[in-house]
Each structure stands twice: as structure tokens, then as C-alpha cells.
């Protein structure tokens, strides 16, 4: 079965969002949570992206990219002042 670029992208997104949940719970890997947050943000799922970034920060409080990108969906939700707090970290 041959799939076009759109189908491949969709499959990758489903893999990132679906099949990795159990792995993330077991491994507690901040990089995986960060990547999931980025993917969710690109899909416009701001609340879920925030949760993923929170999980990355819980695992590794020194993960500066997770702190920064946690502010991005907040800004999209109209919470610019709160986003600034995360960008300052």
C-alpha cells in the first residue's frame, strides 16, 4: 500500500500522540514529553501541549526549552502575561 506525503504525516502524528503515551508514563523522559508538546502545539491543541510541557518540566526542571515553549500555547490562548513568566525562566 503506497501512501502519499499527507498520509505519512498523519501516521507520524498518530504515532507521536497515541502509541507513545504508555512509554512516556514508564520512562518519564522529559525530551519525549517536550516533543509531544511541540507536536500538540502544531496541531492547535494548546491545553494538551501545556500539559505535555508541564510533564517535561516535572521530570527535568532545568529543561529551558520546555519552560520557553510552555509559554507559546499560553500566548495563543490569550494569556500573554502568564506566558511572559515562562519566557523569563
C-alpha positions in Angstrom: 0.0 0.0 0.0 1.5 3.3 -1.1 0.8 6.4 1.0 1.2 10.0 0.0 3.0 12.6 2.0 -0.2 13.7 3.7 -0.9 10.1 4.9 2.6 9.7 6.1 2.5 12.9 8.1 -0.8 11.8 9.6 0.6 8.4 10.6 3.6 10.0 12.3 1.3 12.4 14.2 -0.8 9.5 15.4 2.3 7.6 16.5 3.6 10.6 18.4 0.3 11.3 20.1 -1.1 7.8 20.6 1.2 5.0 20.9 3.8 6.7 23.0 1.6 7.5 26.0 2.3 4.3 27.9 6.0 4.7 27.1 6.1 8.2 28.4 4.4 7.2 31.6 7.0 4.5 32.2 10.2 6.2 31.0 9.4 9.7 32.4 11.6 11.1 29.7 11.5 14.9 29.5 12.6 15.0 25.9 9.7 12.8 24.8 7.2 15.0 26.8 8.7 18.1 25.1 8.4 16.6 21.6 4.8 15.6 22.3 4.1 19.2 23.5 5.6 20.6 20.3 3.5 18.2 18.2 0.3 19.1 20.1 1.0 22.8 19.8 1.5 22.5 16.0 -1.9 20.7 15.9 -3.5 23.6 17.7 -4.1 21.6 20.9 -2.9 24.2 23.3 -4.2 22.8 26.5 -2.8 19.4 25.8 0.6 20.9 24.8 0.7 22.8 28.1 0.2 19.6 30.0 3.0 17.8 28.0 5.4 20.7 28.7 4.4 20.6 32.4 5.3 16.9 32.4 8.7 17.6 30.8 9.4 20.3 33.4 8.3 17.9 36.2 10.8 15.3 35.0 13.6 17.9 34.4 13.1 21.3 36.0 16.3 22.6 34.2 14.9 21.9 30.7 14.9 25.5 29.5 13.3 24.8 26.1 10.3 23.2 27.9 9.9 26.3 30.0 10.1 28.5 27.0 7.7 26.5 24.8 5.2 26.2 27.6 4.6 29.9 27.1 3.8 29.6 23.4 0.4 27.9 23.8 -0.4 30.3 26.7 0.1 33.2 24.3 -2.1 31.5 21.7 -4.8 31.2 24.4 -4.6 35.0 25.1 -2.6 34.6 28.3 0.4 36.8 27.3 1.2 37.9 30.9 1.4 34.3 32.1 3.4 33.3 29.0 6.0 36.1 29.8 6.7 34.4 33.2 7.7 31.2 31.4 9.8 33.0 28.8 11.7 34.7 31.6 12.8 31.4 33.2 
